[in-house]
Amino acid sequence: MLAHRLAKIKGWIDAHNPGDPLIPFSVSLEERLAQLPDNERAEAQKEPGAQSALGKITQAGYSSLDLIRYFTCGPDEVRAWTIRKGTKAPQAAGVIHSDFENKFVCGEIMTYEDLKEHGSEAAVKAAGKLRQQGKPYEMVDGDIAYWKSG
């Protein structure tokens, strides 16, 4: 019965918005999973049909809205900032504070992949993978940025 309903919904989507995804999910499952501690949530999702759809929903939303994330890191926290694809470095910095955009000097940018491979900011820098980028730099999904403003 559910498969029949999903097929009808998918047919409507294909007719009116070709290429848009259909992501079935259960509110009751998501609610139950959200209340579990991380280790229990991971164990619960090993059961057939018990996988959370929130990651797929988030990715589909970001994709359809042309959004990406970049990160800033400090000694005590990592923050994700949401921007549109095609955003230049000064405007990306301005999402944090308008002074960062108005007084933008440059950004020190590394990729998550480089950080994962080398293990620390210092090791990324030693490997020559930490790049200084100016005003024309277009942010890439997953960039890690340190802003310099004057």
N, C-alpha and C positions, 0 to 999 in steps of 0.2 A: 504493500500500500504506500509506504513512504517513498520507495523508488519511483512509483508512478507519479507521485506529486512532484518529486525532484525533477523528473523528466519534463513535466509540463512547465515548471519554472525555468529550467534550462532552455527549453524551446522558446519561451517568451524572451528571455535574455538574448538569445541568438538572433531573434527576429528584430529586436529593438536596439540592442547594443552589442553587435557582434564582437566577440573577443573578450568581453567582460567575464570575469570568473564567477562561478557559483561555489560558495564555501559553506557547506552544511555545518551546523554546530548545534550543540545542546546547551541551553542556558543552565539547566540544572547540573549537567556535568561540569561546566566551567565554574559554577558556584561551589560545587563540592571540591573540585581540585584547588580552587583558590584558598580554601580554608585549611588545606593540609600543609604541614611543614615540607620544605623542599625535598628531603629524602623520601618522605611518604608519597609526595606528588609524583616523583620520578618513578617510584615503584608502581603506583596506581595506573600510570599511563602505559605500563607494559601489558596491561590487559587488552584483549582485542576490542576495538571500538571505543577505547577510553582515552584517546589522544586529544589533547587540547587543540583547538583550532585558532587560538588567539594569535599565534605567530603568523599563520597564513592570512588572517584578517588584517593584521597590522601591515604586513608586507603589501598586500593588495591595496590597502588604503594609501600607503606611501607611494606606490607605483602609479595609481590612477590620479593622484594629486601632484605628481612630479616632485615629490619631496625626497630629500636625502638627510642623513645625519652626519655631523662631525662631532669630535670629542675634544674636550679640554681636560687636562689632568693636573692635579695638584698633589701635595703629599698625603692629603687625607681623603680626597674624593676624585671621582671621574664623573664628568657631566656630559650628557648628550644634548646637542642643540639641533633643532630641526630647521632646515632651510629648503628653498626650492632648488631644483637642478639648475645649473647655470649661474648660481650666485657667485659673485666675485668676493675675494677675500675681505675687503673692507666692509662690505654689507654683511658678510657672515659674522665678522667681529662685532658689528653693530647690533646683532641679535642679543649679545650679552649686555652691552651698554653703548649708548649713542656716542660717548667719548671715544670708544675704541674705533668707531667708524670715522668720526670727524678728525681724529688726530692719528689716523693709521700710519704706521711707518712700514711694517712688514709683518709677515707671519713666518714662524718656523714650523714647517710641516713635515710630518712623517706619516707613513701608512701603518695601519694596524698590522699588516703582514710583516713589515720590517721590524716593528716592535716585538711581535711574537717570535720572529726568527732570531733576533739579536738579544732579546731579554731585558733591555733597559734603554732609557733615552741616551745615556752615555755611550753605550755600545752601538746604538744606531748612528749617533754622531761620529764615533770613531770609524765606522764602516762607510762614512760619507753619504749616508742615506737621509740625513736631516737637511731639508732644503729651505733656504730663505726665499720666500715668495712675496712679490709686490702686489700693487693694486690690480694688475690685469689677471692675476691667478684665479682660475675658476675652481672652486672647491669640488672635491671628489668624495663620493659616499665613503665614509669610514676614515677620512683624514683625521689626524690628531694634530691640533693646532696650539701653538703658544704665540699670543699676539704681542706685538711691540707697538706702543703708541707714544706720542711725544707731546 
